[in-house]
Amino acid sequence: MCSHYEATTDRDSYRRHFGVDLPVGAELLDLWPGYRGSFIRRPRPEDHSGDPPDREAMAGVFGLIPHWTKDTTIARHTYNARSETVAEKPSYRDA
């Protein structure tokens, strides 16, 4: 997995290409593991009453952050797994 990506921060582009609004808190252009950015996903029906939209944009942290950690800087170390050790590392146990 790449450790860096350049996000689209132009609100008009979001609306035109994805049909969603850029979420608040996701305005960074350069994103690295542990940074907050925007993610476009297919909504889960249980998160919406009635018919869910086709897509939704949300702000979130780029990288794997295990549910048991209290320190989000772990995302700097968990963005890339090695196939030889992934089964034994606690960070990937529940992924």
Secondary structure, 3 states (H helix, E strand, C coil): CCCCEECCCCHHHHHHHHCCCCCCCCCCCEECCCCEEEEEECCCHHHCCCCCCCCEEEEEECCCCCCCCCCHHHHHHHCCCCCCCCCCCHHHCCC
